[in-house]
Amino acid sequence: MTSGLILWCLEKIRVAATADDLHHVLRHICEAYQVAHAVFHATDTPAVRAERPLLILTYPAEWVETYTRRDYFKIDPVVAIGRAGFLSLDRSTIDQKTASSAKFFREADEFGVGRHGLTTTVRGPSEERSLFTVTSNANAVQWTRQRDACIREFQIIANHFHQRAVISTGLRGGYRPLPLSKREKQCIELLAKGFLPKQIAALLDLSESAIRLYLCSARRKLQASTTSQAIALTLSLELITA
């Protein structure tokens, strides 16, 4: 079942109306999950042609100024790998032996950005793409334990944050999903509350295969590539309640 902690974070995201509100949400997420920093970086938004459409973060102002002034967007391996990837990326898996990456991470560490990090790539229904990162200064053992325990929740938060960010800041353009049927809404809503397809089938007195078909058709109508993205979309568009 969905934990109270993530539901609290998702509600904070749902009611955020501006980029400033979302910045405060990132701080709430950091406090709730006891991580050092959180970053939302919209890298591609076809509706708004810009090199860096939206960047919301909690990093120290000095690091942000240095990063921007030196245009580290072009050498940051997290950005490069994340933009091309689909799965969550742990910073420890990145090759840090090259001179440029070693220098970059060493400098980031000096600003207290976080020794460890996890980045989730989000792909939106209108071909938007963003990166959601959390960092930590815990030791390696503590970080591994926290990452493994929370990775699924960070992925869900990333998708919800992306949907709210592109909608509330006008980056999505004219996206209009097809209307969901009553059954599709019921299945998505129960899934959002933490029920598994087998449990939803029992609650609705349907077969599990029927539930999966409803979820699949809902994703198709919403133009969502994943179930997490479909849930985030339906909540952002207020088609269901959490």
Stockholm file with secondary structure:
# STOCKHOLM 1.0

chainA/1-242         MTSGLILWCLEKIRVAATADDLHHVLRHICEAYQVAHAVFHATDTPAVRAERPLLILTYPAEWVETYTRRDYFKIDPVVAIGRAGFLSLDRSTIDQKTASSAKFFREADEFGVGRHGLTTTVRGPSEERSLFTVTSNANAVQWTRQRDACIREFQIIANHFHQRAVISTGLRGGYRPLPLSKREKQCIELLAKGFLPKQIAALLDLSESAIRLYLCSARRKLQASTTSQAIALTLSLELITA
#=GR chainA/1-242 SS CCCHHHHHHHHHHHTCCSHHHHHHHHHHHHHHHTCSEEEEEEEECTTSCCSSCEEEECSCHHHHHHHHHTTGGGTCHHHHHHHHCSSCEEGGGSCCCSHHHHHHHHHHHHTTCCSEEEEEEEECTTSCEEEEEEEECSCHHHHHHHHHHHHHHHHHHHHHHHHHHHHHTTCSCSCCCCCCCHHHHHHHHHHHTTCCHHHHHHHHTCCHHHHHHHHHHHHHHHTCSSHHHHHHHHHHTTSSCC
#=GC SS_cons         CCCHHHHHHHHHHHTCCSHHHHHHHHHHHHHHHTCSEEEEEEEECTTSCCSSCEEEECSCHHHHHHHHHTTGGGTCHHHHHHHHCSSCEEGGGSCCCSHHHHHHHHHHHHTTCCSEEEEEEEECTTSCEEEEEEEECSCHHHHHHHHHHHHHHHHHHHHHHHHHHHHHTTCSCSCCCCCCCHHHHHHHHHHHTTCCHHHHHHHHTCCHHHHHHHHHHHHHHHTCSSHHHHHHHHHHTTSSCC
//
